[in-house]
């Protein structure tokens, strides 16, 4: 990522797509999926907020490259978990 603004936009875009997918599941999914969708919507908003905040305020004492590499990896893990829950 070139800068924080680009990273924030990418996080927002990914979370926006996940949110739209969760809405679709809540409307058109099975009964079990519909009950789970509300929790997923809250989870997606929470993940977006957390990672935007972490992007804005990096931890002191770590190199910027190491911090943002770790942030991106943690975001990928969180997104993968949400996708697995949407598909399940």
Residue pairs with C-beta under 8 A, 6 or more apart in sequence:
1 7
1 10
1 68
1 72
4 55
4 56
7 55
7 68
7 72
8 52
8 55
8 56
11 48
11 51
11 52
11 55
11 75
12 48
12 52
14 75
14 79
15 44
15 45
15 47
15 48
18 44
18 79
18 82
18 83
18 86
19 41
19 44
19 45
21 86
22 37
22 40
22 41
22 44
22 86
23 37
23 41
25 33
25 34
25 37
25 40
25 86
26 33
26 34
26 37
26 38
26 41
29 37
36 85
40 82
40 85
40 86
43 82
43 85
44 82
47 75
47 78
47 79
47 82
51 71
51 74
51 75
51 78
54 71
55 68
55 71
58 64
58 67
58 68
59 67
